[in-house]
Amino acid sequence: MITKNVINFLKALKNNNNKTWFEANRSWYESARNEFEQTVAQVLFLMIRFDKTLQWLEPRKCIFRIYRDVRFSSDKTPYKTNFGAWFGRDGKFGASAGYYLHVEPGEYFLSGGLYMPPPDILKAVRTEIFNFPEEFEKIIYHPSFKKTFGGLWEQDKLQRPPKGFPPDFPYIEWLKYKHYLVNKDLTEKEILSSSYPRQAATIFRKMHPLIVFLNHAIDENLYKTL
């Protein structure tokens, strides 16, 4: 489980985001990261029960590096101030839909779906929704799904219908999304609870129908045409 040790480390790192401090506190970092990895392992174990595509994953390989890529960023601080893990059928850097777990002081959340998908994958998803809109809405409007997530993340949503689809399509609003993603915010109290791994897995399970739909869209409308 995650303890205050993890939270306190991330808070301290935010206030001392430099190599000298980090190297002096490397043992603290390793302790916090090990706690996070154990939690990731617990969550993954529970997720495999409902998503068999994840059964080959290794917990440590689901976790993102703490080192930032500052080459093209105006922010030159060298370290991330969060721990994050991605659970996807083709690994951490794959293009398929998956699940994300984020721990950062003041910003604890779970998310799932596709974030910033490349044009070919975005088109594949839109094509699937165009062909099977009622199946998609059945997922989005399911009472448990709607109660937990509210709806899809609307960041960057198009104002006009995307090219290649008829503007008068009755379900055109679903095709305007740039990300097919849902989020669930959590509190620090929930993160520190011994029941957090089970809570996270339960929330991810509610995302699962969306993940299945999105990955099927990619398989049917992109990979089969290559």
N, C-alpha and C positions, 0 to 999 in steps of 0.2 A: 504494500500500500504506500501511498504518498504521505509523507509526514512534513512537519514544519521545516525540517532540514532542507527539503527541496525548495520550498517557497522562500525561505530566508536566503538560500544561496542565490536564487534568481534576483531577489531584491538587492542583495549586496553587489551582484555583478552589474546590475543596471547603474548603480552609483559609482562603480569602479571599472568601467568597461575599457580596460587597457591590458596589454600583455604582461606587464610587470605584476599587476595585482593577480591576474589569472594564474600565472605560473607559481606565484607564492601560495595560492590557494587551490592548486591542482588536486590535492587529495580531497578537498571539500567538494570540488566539482565531480570527481570520480565517485564519491559517496552518493551525491545527489543523483547522478546519472544512473548509478546502479539501482537506486530505489525506483527511479522512473522505468528502467528496463524491466524490473520485476513486475511492476504494475502493467506494463505493456504485455508481458508474457501471460499474466492472469486474464487480461481482457481478450487477447488472441485465443487463448484456450477455450473461452466461452463462446467466442464468435464462430469458431470452426464447427460448432454444433449446428449452426444454421447456414453457414456459408462454406461449403467444402472447397471452394476455389482458393481458400486461404491456407489450406492445411500444409502447404510446403514452405510457408514463410518462417523465418527465424526472427524472434523478437528484436534482437539487437540490430538486425538489418532493416527493421521497420522505422528505426529512429533516425531523424535528421541530424546531421552534424551541427555542432554549436558554432562553428566558424562561419562567419559571413563572407560572401563573395563581394568585395568592395571595389572591384575593378571598374565598374560602370555606375557606381553610386556616389552621390555627394556626401552621404553619411559614411564616414570612414571608421566608425567604431568596429572593432574586429570580431565581436561576439554577439550572437543572438541572445536575447534575454528571455527565452522560452525554451521549453522542451516540447517537441512535436513528433508524432508518429503517424505513419501512413500504412493502412492495411489495404492492399490491392492485389488482384489476382496475378498481375505481372510485375509485382515488385514496386519498390519505392519510386522509381523513375519511369514507370510504365505510363501509357497514355489512357488506360482504361479507367472506368469509374471505380471509386473505392471510398474508404472511410478515413477520417482524420481526427486525431486526438491532440488537443492543444492545452498546455499548462503554462500559464504566465500570470504573475501577480496582477490582479484586476481584470484579467481577460482569460477566463476558463471556458472552453467550449468544445463541442463535438460537431463535426460536419460530415457530409457525405454527398457524393455525386461527382460532377465534373466542374473543375475550376479552370477558367481560361483555356478551354479546349481549342486545339488548332482548327483551322477552317474545315479540313476534311472530316474531322470527327464531329464538329458542330453541325455540318450539313447532314451527316449520317443520322444524328439524333433527330434533327428537324424532319428528315424524311420519314423516320419511324413514327414520329408523332403525327405527321401528315397522313400516314397510312393507317394508323391505329389510334386516333384521338380519344376514343372512348375508353380504350384500355389504359391509356396514360392518365386520363381524368379519374379513373377508378382508383388508381394509386394515390394521386394528389388529394382527392376528396375523401379518402377513407377516414372515418372519424378519428381513429387513433393517430394516424399520420398528421391530420390537420390540427388536432389538439396539441400534439407534441411540437410540430415545426411551424405551424401557421400556413406556410406556403413556400414557394421557391424564393431564393435570394434574388432580389430585383436589381442589383447593381449592374450598371451599364446596359440595361434593357433598351432595345431599339424603340424609336418612336414610330418608325415606318415598317411595314412588312419586309422581311428579308427577300433578296432577289432569288428568283427561281420558284417562288410559290405564289399562288393566286391571292391577291389582296382580299378577295371576298370569301376566302376559306373561313367557315364558321368558327374554327378554333385557332384563328390566326394569332391570337395573343400568346399562345404557348410557343409559337415559333420565333417570337421576338427576343427571347432570353439569350444572353451571351454566356451565361453560366447555368448549368442545371444542377443546382446545389441547394441543400437545406442545412440549417444550423440550429444548434440547441445550446444556449448559454447555461452555465452552471455557476454555483457559488463556491467560494473557498471552503465553506463548511462541507459541501458535498464532495469536493475534491479530497479533503482530508479524512473523509469517512472510510471505515473499513469496507463498507458496501459499495464504494465507488467503482471497482472493476465490474461488479455485477450490474450496477446502474448504467455504466457506459455500454456494456454489451447489450443490455435491454434496449437502450436508445438506438444503437446501431442496428439491432434487429428490426426496428420499425422503419429504418431506412432501406433495408434489404430489397424490398420489391422495386424501389426506384433504381437501385444499383443494378439489379437483374435486367430491368427494362433498358437502361442506358447501355449496358454491355452487349445486350442482344442487338441493339440498334447498330452498334459499332461492328459487330460480327457480321450482321446481315447486309448492311448497306455500305460497308467499307472494305472489310477484309475479303469478302467473297467476290468483290469486283476487281481485286488486285491481280 
